[in-house]
């Protein structure tokens, strides 16, 4: 079955050259706190922003939005991938050593209300809206679900498709112990992946450029994309090598690959 390219929602960058599960926890922090859900005490509501946010690289301009969940709170408010969050409900993100904690406090303290200060192309934005109410135990009570996988099936390398690692789903880091597949609610879901393209398909000059680019990518060392998950279907995810984008500038821009769904197969999910 020919692969199907999925809408790329945000260009986050390329993966680090050297990566293993021994340092996966540290790598997960590079694109951390992405669902932005609060940590309330028992009996309190939990809220989500519906966005992938780079909290590790927050600076004087705020924390960068890397991807937006379609239909989520951030999307409804008009936020876009590439915007920078400077404050939520008065909690500053551009002048704090722990922006992830500030985000959690902001969501909980707002009791679902969102007052957001952001920057877009150097211009300030003031937006307001309502956070998404998180569903308790959603992973165990999915009435309509499907699967996404980076480990099942044999990727069609004759179509320039290679393996990936799914690092986050809807802003939640995947387990450090690899799973054959991940069960998700049906609907549009944001995945964050890193490419595992075989080095044998690249020449030495290209490898040097890719290694150099990845050295400075860090938190942007991933790409996110959106999949419209249908019930009882399993989506096999890969990375397509774009051979006409292997020049130096394209590699620097991390444009030499894109995430794809290379096969969709029926699989009962309950």
SVG drawing of the C-alpha trace seen along z (x, -y; Angstrom):
<svg xmlns="http://www.w3.org/2000/svg" viewBox="-17 -44 49 50">
<polyline fill="none" stroke="black" stroke-width="0.4" points="0.0,0.0 1.6,-3.3 2.4,-5.7 0.2,-8.6 1.8,-11.9 0.1,-13.5 -0.3,-17.3 2.9,-18.6 1.8,-20.9 5.2,-22.2 8.8,-21.8 10.5,-21.0 13.9,-19.9 16.0,-16.8 16.9,-14.2 20.2,-14.0 22.7,-11.8 23.5,-9.8 20.4,-8.7 19.4,-5.7 16.9,-4.9 19.5,-5.4 19.3,-9.1 15.7,-9.1 14.4,-10.9 16.8,-13.8 15.8,-13.9 12.1,-13.9 12.8,-17.1 13.9,-18.8 10.3,-19.0 8.7,-18.9 5.3,-19.7 3.6,-19.5 0.0,-18.8 0.4,-21.4 -1.9,-19.6 -2.1,-20.8 -1.3,-18.8 -4.2,-19.4 -5.0,-17.8 -7.7,-15.2 -11.2,-16.5 -10.0,-19.4 -10.5,-19.6 -7.6,-19.2 -7.1,-21.4 -5.1,-21.2 -4.0,-23.7 -3.9,-21.4 -0.4,-22.4 3.1,-21.1 5.4,-23.7 9.1,-23.8 9.5,-24.7 13.2,-23.8 14.1,-26.6 12.0,-29.4 13.8,-32.8 13.0,-36.5 10.6,-36.0 8.7,-33.2 8.3,-29.5 7.8,-28.4 4.6,-26.6 5.7,-23.6 2.4,-22.1 -1.3,-22.7 -3.9,-20.0 -6.7,-20.6 -9.9,-21.7 -8.1,-22.1 -8.1,-25.1 -5.0,-26.7 -6.5,-26.1 -9.8,-27.7 -8.0,-30.7 -6.2,-31.3 -2.7,-30.3 -0.4,-28.9 2.7,-26.8 5.6,-29.2 4.0,-31.6 5.8,-32.2 3.9,-32.1 5.0,-34.9 2.4,-34.6 -0.7,-32.7 -3.2,-34.0 -0.5,-36.3 2.2,-33.6 5.3,-34.7 7.0,-32.2 9.6,-34.7 11.3,-35.4 11.2,-32.2 13.8,-29.4 11.0,-26.7 8.5,-27.5 6.9,-24.1 5.9,-24.6 4.6,-28.1 2.4,-26.6 1.0,-24.0 0.2,-26.7 -1.3,-29.0 -3.7,-26.4 -4.9,-25.3 -5.1,-28.8 -7.2,-30.0 -9.9,-27.3 -10.2,-26.8 -10.0,-30.4 -7.1,-31.4 -5.6,-34.9 -2.6,-34.5 0.2,-36.9 2.1,-35.7 4.4,-36.9 3.9,-36.2 6.6,-37.4 7.8,-39.9 4.3,-41.3 2.4,-41.0 -0.8,-39.1 -3.5,-39.1 -5.8,-36.1 -8.5,-34.6 -10.5,-31.4 -11.2,-28.3 -8.9,-25.4 -9.9,-21.8 -11.1,-19.8 -9.0,-16.7 -10.9,-13.4 -9.8,-11.4 -8.5,-8.0 -8.9,-8.7 -6.3,-6.1 -8.4,-3.3 -11.8,-4.4 -11.6,-5.0 -14.9,-4.1 -13.6,-4.8 -10.0,-4.2 -7.2,-3.1 -3.5,-2.6 -0.3,-4.3 2.9,-2.4 6.6,-2.8 7.5,0.8 5.0,3.0 5.3,4.0 8.3,3.8 8.9,0.2 9.1,0.0 12.6,-1.2 12.2,-0.9 9.9,-3.9 12.5,-5.8 10.6,-5.2 12.5,-4.5 11.8,-3.9 10.9,-6.6 10.5,-6.8 7.3,-8.2 8.4,-10.3 5.1,-12.0 1.4,-11.6 -0.9,-14.6 1.9,-16.1 2.5,-13.0 5.8,-11.3 5.7,-7.7 7.1,-5.1 10.9,-4.7 10.3,-0.9 9.3,-0.7 5.8,0.6 4.8,2.3 1.9,-0.1 0.1,-3.0 -3.6,-3.1 -5.2,-6.5 -8.6,-8.0 -10.1,-8.4 -10.0,-11.9 -7.1,-14.2 -4.0,-13.5 -0.7,-15.3 2.4,-13.0 6.0,-14.0 8.6,-11.8 12.3,-11.5 13.7,-10.0 15.8,-6.9 17.0,-7.0 19.7,-4.5 23.1,-6.3 23.9,-3.9 21.4,-5.9 23.4,-9.1 26.8,-10.1 29.6,-11.3 29.1,-15.0 25.4,-14.7 26.1,-12.9 28.5,-15.6 25.9,-18.3 23.2,-16.4 25.4,-15.7 26.3,-19.4 22.7,-20.5 21.6,-18.0 24.3,-19.2 22.6,-22.6 19.0,-21.4 18.4,-20.0 14.8,-20.9 13.9,-21.2 15.2,-17.7 11.8,-16.3 8.9,-16.9 5.3,-16.9 2.3,-16.0 -1.4,-15.4 -3.1,-12.1 -6.9,-11.7 -7.3,-8.4 -10.3,-6.3 -11.8,-3.7 -10.3,-0.2 -7.5,-1.2 -3.7,-0.9 -1.4,-3.6 2.2,-2.6 4.4,-5.7 7.7,-6.2 10.1,-8.9 10.3,-9.6 13.7,-10.7 13.3,-13.5 16.2,-13.0 16.0,-16.3 16.3,-18.1 19.8,-16.8 21.6,-20.0 23.4,-21.8 20.7,-24.5 17.9,-22.0 19.7,-19.9 20.3,-22.9 16.6,-23.6 15.8,-20.0 13.8,-19.7 15.4,-16.4 12.7,-14.2 9.0,-14.2 6.8,-12.0 4.3,-9.8 1.8,-7.1 3.0,-4.4 0.3,-1.8 -3.1,-1.7 -4.5,1.7 -7.7,2.7 -7.2,3.7 -10.0,4.0 -9.6,1.6 -11.7,1.6"/>
</svg>
